[in-house]
């Protein structure tokens, strides 16, 4: 065998040892949210990831870690241009102050939101979703099933209402936000456009704004218009409903409940699960000035598709809790620099609390159906039930320790 062949075999053997036995099944299930919900997007991303940066006409797809970070921190971006997430928000909500990167409105709105979603704000909101977790997950103690997508949407809706200080019904807000997201941002992702999308998006956003109008009290809702509140609601509901059930499925399929039950390991597991699920797998932007990314020239006005999923290795590396990807890389799923998502801390805390409540039951997935309408790759339903109890501890002989390490439940 040649030297290169030996190195390839060694890399394959090392990768095999590093992956829990269930990681392949977990990845196979998770791919379904792409192949069934976003088949064109998935095919495009898979076909173009041969290099860190690939140009297709006036579109530049950014896959590499360094190029992705550079695009967010060094290249001036127009977040409100047509074809971007901010552009969709501006068109539908008639404002988009949260996305106005250059304006004082953007800076003030983001600063206020960041404060409400910081450490103190997250702790203030935490009892809201903890009550929902205790109530919704109670059936597991009796051996019954729990639907996690419904749970995630209720968590998101209640958290948004508490954040904005609104008296609107959380379930209604969650439904309206999900409809607005599906109708609006989907039209700005790669792939075929559906007829009437703009009209449907306008109607869905109007319903959401009406729910939130004149009902804001304190916190982030004070002084904010219905448009800005709608943007916050859409972002929170879409990402929460996408991320939490997918993370639960990964834990169940890859056998990660031991790490989830360990407070010392849980923070690392949370970062790794958010990395491999990459709730917002692509960030559509436009270049506001010329520059270079990964050796590829970028012209002003070029459309950029920043592929967070590939930048953090979500397509390649399963959760690596004993030897995780550096946090600086894993957390790129939340952006970087001035483009960091202000809700990152809240998202990590919500997932950590969910895993802590689920871990004693070691759930297994009994039903899963991909959501073909969701703007982000997500499950429409993901139902779990309590799994088998862990085996009773035995003597700590060397062979038994090695067996435990390879069953996918090692810390």
SEMI-763056 format. One record per atom (N, C-alpha, C): residue in one letter; x, y, z. Coordinates in steps of 0.1 Angstrom, whole numbers, plus 5000, padded with zeros to 4 digits. Each point is the difference from the previous one (the first is absolute). Layout:
REM residues N
AXYZ ...
***
This chain:
REM residues 411
X500949885000 X499150125000 X500950125000 X499650114992 X500850124999 X499950075014 X500950105001 X500050085012 X498750085002 X499550054988 X498750075001 X498949915004 X500049874995 X499049915003 X500049965015 X501249995006 X500149985014 X499450115008 X500350134996 X499550115007 X498550014999 X499549974988 X498550004998 X499349905009 X500649875000 X499549905009 X500050045014 X501150065004 X500250045014 X499050115004 X499750094991 X499050105002 X498749945002 X499649904991 X498749945000 X499949925013 X501049935005 X499949935012 X499850095012 X500850115000 X499950105011 X498650065000 X499450034988 X498650065000 X499049905005 X500249874996 X499149905005 X500049985015 X501250015006 X500149995014 X499450125007 X500050124994 X499650125006 X498450015000 X499449934990 X498550024999 X499349905009 X499050045007 X499149915007 X499349914990 X499749885004 X499349904990 X498850064994 X499250095008 X498850054995 X500150134992 X501250054998 X500250134993 X499649994986 X500249884993 X499649994986 X498550004999 X499349935009 X498550005000 X499550145003 X500750075009 X499550145004 X500250094988 X501149994993 X500250094988 X499149964989 X499749874998 X499149964990 X498650065002 X499649995013 X498650065003 X500150154998 X501050075005 X500050154999 X500150054985 X500649924991 X500050044986 X498650014994 X499149935006 X498650014995 X499450145000 X500450085010 X499450135001 X500550094988 X501149964994 X500550074988 X499449934987 X500249874999 X499749934988 X498550004997 X499150015010 X498650004999 X499450145001 X500650095008 X499550135001 X500650104991 X501349994997 X500850094992 X500949934990 X499449924992 X500949914991 X500950084990 X499450114995 X500850084990 X501250075007 X499750065012 X501150065008 X501049905004 X499649885004 X501049905005 X500949964988 X499449984989 X500749954988 X501050114996 X499650135000 X500950104996 X501250015009 X499750005013 X501150015010 X501049884999 X499449884998 X500949884999 X500850014987 X499550054990 X500750004987 X501150104999 X499950115009 X501050114999 X501050005011 X500049905009 X500950015011 X501449954997 X500349994987 X501349954997 X501150105004 X499750125002 X501050105004 X499450095010 X500950075007 X499550095011 X499150114995 X500350054987 X499250114994 X499749964986 X498850004995 X499749964986 X499150114995 X500350054988 X499250104993 X499249944989 X498750035000 X499049964990 X499450134994 X500650054990 X499550134995 X500250115010 X499050075004 X500150115010 X499749955014 X499949875002 X499849945013 X501349945005 X500450035012 X501249945006 X499649915012 X500349874999 X499649915011 X501349995009 X499850025012 X501250005010 X499849885009 X500949904999 X499949885008 X501149995010 X501250064998 X501149985009 X499950085013 X500549955010 X499950065013 X500650145000 X501350014996 X500650135000 X499350104991 X499649964988 X499450094991 X498650045005 X499349915007 X498750045006 X500250105011 X501049985008 X500250105011 X500550134994 X500850004990 X500550124993 X498850084994 X499049934994 X498950064994 X499250085010 X499949945012 X499250075011 X500750115007 X501349995000 X500750105009 X500850104992 X500449984987 X500850094993 X499450054987 X499049934995 X499550054987 X498750085003 X499950124995 X498750085002 X498949934993 X498949985008 X498849934995 X498850085000 X499149994990 X498850064999 X498949905004 X499550015013 X499149905005 X498550044996 X499850114994 X498650034996 X499750004985 X501049954993 X499849994985 X499049894997 X499450014988 X499149894995 X500849875000 X499449895004 X500649875000 X500749975013 X499950085010 X500649985013 X498949985011 X500349955011 X499049995011 X499550135005 X501050105001 X499650135004 X499150074989 X500349974987 X499150054990 X498649955001 X499949875003 X498649955002 X499350075011 X500750025012 X499450065011 X499650144997 X500850084992 X499750134997 X498850014990 X500049914991 X498950004990 X498649975007 X500149905009 X498749965007 X499650095011 X501050055008 X499650075012 X500150154998 X500550044989 X500050154997 X501050075009 X500949945006 X500950075009 X501449935000 X500149905008 X501349925000 X501150075007 X499750085010 X501050075008 X501049915005 X499649885004 X500949905005 X501149964990 X499650014987 X500949954990 X500750124993 X499850125004 X500650124994 X501450015005 X500949934994 X501449995005 X500750135003 X499850094991 X500750135000 X499350115009 X498849985003 X499250115006 X500149995015 X499750125006 X500050015015 X498849915005 X499049984992 X498949925005 X500449865002 X500949954991 X500549865001 X500849995013 X500950095002 X500949995012 X499250015013 X499050095000 X499250025012 X499149875003 X499449954989 X499149895001 X500849885005 X501149974993 X500849895004 X500650015014 X500450125004 X500550025014 X498949975010 X498850054997 X498949975010 X499749855000 X499949944988 X499749865000 X501049915006 X501350044998 X501149925006 X500050015015 X499650125005 X499950015015 X498949915005 X498850004993 X498949925005 X500349854998 X500949964992 X500349864997 X501449965006 X500650095008 X501249975007 X499849915012 X501049995009 X500049915011 X498850035009 X499850135004 X498950035009 X498749984993 X499950044987 X498749994993 X499649854998 X501049924997 X499749864999 X499549945013 X500750035011 X499549955013 X498650055003 X499750124996 X498650055002 X499049924992 X500449964988 X499049934992 X500049855003 X501049955006 X500249855002 X498749945006 X499450055011 X498949935006 X498849984990 X500050094989 X498949984991 X500049874993 X501249964994 X500149884993 X500249885010 X500550025012 X500249895009 X498649955005 X499050095001 X498749955004 X499449924988 X500350044988 X499549924989 X500649864999 X501350005002 X500749875000 X499549915010 X499850055013 X499549915010 X498649944997 X499250094994 X498649954997 X500049914988 X500750044989 X499949934987 X500749865001 X501149995008 X500849885001 X499549915011 X499050045008 X499549915010 X499549864995 X499449994989 X499649874995 X501149904999 X501250044998 X501149904999 X500249925013 X499750065011 X500149935013 X499049885001 X498950014992 X499049895000 X500249914988 X501150024993 X500349914988 X499350054987 X499450125000 X499250044989 X500950094990 X499550034989 X500750074989 X499950155002 X501050074994 X500050145000 X500450054986 X499250104995 X500350064986 X500950125002 X501249994995 X501050115004 X499850124991 X499550004988 X499850124992 X499050095007 X498949945004 X499050085007 X500650065013 X500749925007 X500750065012 X500950114996 X500849994990 X501050114996 X499250124996 X498949994993 X499350124995 X499350075012 X499649925010 X499450065012 X501050085008 X501249945001 X501150065007 X500450134993 X500050004986 X500450124993 X498950115001 X498849964998 X498950105001 X499950075014 X500149925010 X499950055014 X501250095003 X501249964995 X501250085003 X500050134992 X499550004988 X499950124992 X499050105007 X498949955004 X499050085007 X500550065013 X500849925007 X500650065012 X501150104997 X500849974990 X501050094996 X499550144995 X498949994993 X499450124994 X499050075010 X499749935011 X499150065009 X498650014995 X499649904991 X498750014994 X499049905006 X498750045000 X499049915005 X499449914990 X500550004988 X499549914989 X500149865004 X499249914994 X500049865003 X501349944994 X500849935009 X501349944995 X499849904988 X499049925001 X499749904990 X499750074987 X499250105000 X499650074988 X501250074994 X500850065009 X501250074995 X500949904993 X500249885006 X500949904994 X499549964987 X498749974999 X499449964987 X500250114989 X499750125004 X500150114990 X501450034996 X500949995009 X501450024997 X500649894991 X499649885003 X500449894991 X499450024986 X498850044999 X499450024987 X500750114992 X500350115007 X500650124994 X501449964995 X500849925009 X501349964996 X500049914987 X499149905000 X499949914989 X499650074987 X499150105001 X499650074988 X501050114995 X500750055010 X500950124996 X501449954996 X500849955010 X501449984997 X500249894990 X499149904999 X500249904990 X500250054986 X499350114998 X500150064986 X501450064998 X500950015010 X501350064998 X501149905001 X499749875001 X501049905000 X500149944986 X501249944997 X500149934987 X498949904997 X499650004988 X499049904996 X498850064993 X499149924995 X498850064993 X499150085009 X499450114994 X499150095007 X498649954998 X499250005010 X498649964999 X499150124996 X499049984992 X499250114996 X499250065012 X499950135001 X499250065010 X500750015014 X501349975000 X500850005013 X499950135006 X500250114993 X500150135006 X498750045006 X498949974993 X498750035006 X499749925013 X500349874999 X499849925012 X500950055012 X501250044997 X500950055010 X499450125006 X499550094992 X499550135005 X498849975009 X499149914996 X498849975009 X500549935013 X500949914999 X500549945013 X500650105009 X500850094995 X500750105008 X499050095006 X499050044992 X498950095005 X499349935012 X499749874999 X499449935012 X500950015012 X501349984998 X500950005011 X500150145006 X500150104992 X500150145005 X498750035008 X498949964995 X498750035007 X500049945014 X500549875001 X500149945013 X500850085010 X501150064994 X501050075009 X499750155001 X499150054992 X499850145000 X499350055013 X500650115005 X499450075012 X499949915012 X500849905000 X500049915012 X501349995007 X501050074995 X501350005006 X500050085013 X500649945010 X500150075013 X501450055003 X500849915005 X501350035005 X501049934992 X501250005005 X501249924994 X500250044986 X500349904991 X500450044987 X498850064992 X498849975004 X498850054993 X499850155002 X500550065010 X499750145003 X500650094989 X499150084994 X500450094990 X500349944987 X499949874998 X500349944988 X498749994992 X500150024987 X498849994991 X499749854998 X498849984994 X499549874998 X500949934990 X500650074990 X500949944990 X501249945007 X500650075009 X501249955006 X499749885009 X498950015007 X499649895009 X499749884991 X499450024989 X499749884991 X501349944995 X501150084997 X501249944996 X500649925011 X500050055012 X500549925012 X499349875001 X498650014999 X499249885002 X500349894989 X500150054988 X500349904989 X501349935002 X501150085003 X501349945002 X500049905011 X499450045012 X500049915011 X499349874998 X498850014995 X499249884998 X500649914989 X500450064989 X500649914989 X501249935005 X500950065007 X501349945004 X499749905011 X499250035010 X499749915011 X499349884995 X499050014992 X499349894995 X500849914991 X501050054994 X501049924992 X501049945008 X500650075010 X501249955007 X499749895010 X499050035009 X499849915011 X499649864997 X499049984991 X499749864997 X501149934993 X500750064991 X501149944993 X501149965010 X500350085010 X501049975010 X499549885008 X498749995003 X499549895008 X500249874992 X499750004987 X500249894991 X501449955000 X500950094999 X501549975000 X500349935013 X499650055011 X500349945013 X499449865001 X498849984995 X499349875001 X500749904991 X500350044988 X500649914990 X501549975002 X500750105005 X501449985002 X500449955014 X499049995008 X500349955014 X500850105008 X499550125002 X500750115006 X499350045014 X499149915005 X499350045012 X500950015012 X501149925001 X500950005011 X500650145001 X500550054989 X500650145000 X498950105004 X498849984995 X498950105002 X499750005015 X500249895007 X499749995014 X501150065009 X501150024994 X501250045008 X500150154999 X499850085011 X500150154999 X501450044995 X501049935003 X501450044995 X500149984985 X499449904994 X500149984986 X498950064992 X498950055006 X498950054993 X500350124992 X500750095005 X500350134992 X500749964987 X501049915001 X500749964988 X499149934990 X499149925005 X499049934992 X499150104993 X499650105007 X499150104994 X500750074988 X501250045002 X500750064989 X500249914988 X500349875003 X500249904989 X498649974993 X498949995007 X498849984994 X499550124991 X500250125005 X499750114992 X500950024988 X501249955001 X500950004989 X499549904989 X499749875004 X499649914990 X498650024994 X499250065008 X498750044994 X500050134992 X500950095004 X500150134992 X498650054997 X499250045010 X498650034997 X499750104988 X500950104999 X500050084988 X501149964991 X499949904991 X501149954993 X500750094990 X499250104995 X500650104990 X499650145004 X500950094998 X499750145003 X500150084986 X498850034994 X500150084988 X500350155002 X501050054993 X500550135002 X500350064986 X500350135000 X500650064988 X501250085004 X501050004991 X501250085003 X499850154997 X500350085010 X499850144999 X501250074994 X501149934999 X501350054995 X500849894994 X501050034991 X500849894995 X501049945011 X500449884998 X500949945009 X500549874995 X500649925009 X500449864996 X499749915011 X499549884996 X499749905010 X500649864996 X500949955007 X500649884997 X500750004986 X500650114997 X500750024987 X499050034988 X498750005003 X499050034989 X499650155001 X500250074989 X499650145000 X498550025001 X499650095008 X498650035002 X499750144996 X499050024991 X499650134995 X498850065008 X500050135001 X498850065006 X498749964994 X499049965008 X498849954994 X499949854998 X501149935002 X500049864999 X499149945011 X499249904996 X499249935010 X500949905007 X500050005013 X500849915008 X499149895007 X500349884999 X499449895007 X501049955010 X499950045012 X500949965011 X499549875006 X500749894998 X499549875003 X500549965014 X499350045010 X500449975014 X500149855003 X499249924993 X500049855002 X501449954997 X500650054989 X501349954996 X501150065007 X499950135004 X501050075007 X500449945013 X498949945007 X500349945013 X500149854999 X500149944988 X500249864998 X498849925004 X498850054999 X498849935004 X499749884991 X500450024987 X499849894990 X501049895002 X501050025008 X501249915000 X500249935014 X499950085010 X500449955014 X498749995009 X499849885005 X499049985010 X500450075013 X499050015009 X500450075013 X501249935007 X500950085003 X501349955006 X500250055014 X499249945009 X500050055014 X501449985007 X500649884998 X501349995007 X501150094995 X499950034987 X501050094993 X499250094991 X499350105005 X499150084992 X500850094990 X499350054990 X500550104991 X500150135009 X501150084998 X500150125008 X498850085000 X499750065012 X498750085001 X500050114990 X501150064997 X500150114990 X499549964987 X500249874996 X499549954987 X498549965002 X499749925010 X498749955002 X498950115001 X500450115006 X499050115002 X499950094988 X500749974989 X499850074988 X498649984994 X499349905005 X498649984996 X499150125004 X500550085010 X499350125004 X500650124994 X500849994989 X500750114994 X501350045007 X500550124997 X501250055005 X500150155000 X500850065009 X500250145000 X498750085002 X499850104991 X498850085001 X498749924995 X500249894995 X498949924994 X499749885009 X500450005013 X499749905009 X498650015005 X499349885000 X498650005004 X499950045015 X499250105003 X499850045014 X499449895009 X499349914994 X499349895008 X500849885002 X501350004997 X500849885002 X500049945014 X500250095010 X500049955013 X498749945004 X498950064997 X498749955003 X499849864993 X500449994988 X499849874993 X500849895006 X501250035005 X500849905006 X499449965014 X499550105007 X499449975013 X498749924999 X499250034990 X498749924998 X500449864996 X500949984991 X500449864997 X500649925012 X500850075008 X500649935012 X498949965009 X499050095002 X498949975009 X499249884995 X499750004987 X499249894994 X500849875002 X501350004997 X500749875001 X500149955014 X500150095010 X500149965014 X498749945004 X498850054995 X498749945004 X499849864993 X500549994987 X499849884993 X500949895004 X501350035004 X501049905002 X499649885010 X499350035011 X499649885009 X499149904993 X499350044989 X499149914993 X500749934988 X501150054996 X500849944989 X499149984988 X499350104995 X498949974990 X500649944987 X499149944993 X500349954986 X498950054991 X500350024987 X499150064991 X499149894994 X498750025001 X499049914995 X499450044987 X499950134997 X499550064988 X500750134996 X500350014987 X500650134996 X499650024985 X499650134998 X499550044987 X500650144997 X500750014988 X500650124997 X499050114996 X500350125003 X499150114997 X500350064986 X499149984991 X500350054986 X499750154998 X499350065010 X499750144999 X500950095008 X500749955010 X500850085008 X501150074993 X500350135004 X501150074993 X501349945003 X500249945012 X501349945004 X499849855000 X501049924997 X499949865001 X499549965014 X498949935000 X499349975013 X499149884999 X499649955012 X499049895000 X498650065002 X499149944993 X498650045002 X499549935013 X500449885001 X499749935013 X501249915003 X500350005013 X501149915005 X499549955014 X499549885001 X499549955012 X500949905007 X500250015013 X500949925007 X499249935012 X500649895004 X499449935012 X501249965009 X499849975012 X501149965009 X500849884994 X501350005001 X500849894996 X500349905011 X500849904997 X500349905010 X501050065010 X499949955012 X500950055011 X501449964997 X501050085004 X501449964998 X500349875007 X501049934995 X500449875007 X500550035014 X499849915009 X500550025014 X501550004999 X500750095009 X501550005000 X500549875004 X501249964994 X500749885004 X501450045004 X500849905002 X501450025004 X500750084989 X500950085004 X500750094991 X501349944995 X499849884993 X501249944994 X500350074987 X501249984996 X500550074988 X499149974987 X499749874998 X499249974989 X498650065000 X499450015012 X498750065001 X500050144998 X501150075004 X500150144998 X500150034985 X500849914993 X500150024986 X498749984993 X499249905004 X498749974994 X499150125002 X500050065012 X499250125003 X500350114991 X501350024998 X500550114991 X499549994986 X499849884995 X499649984986 X498549984998 X499250025011 X498549984998 X499350134997 X500850114998 X499550134996 X499550085012 X500149955012 X499550075012 X501250055009 X501250004995 X501250045008 X499950155001 X500650065011 X500050145001 X501050064991 
***
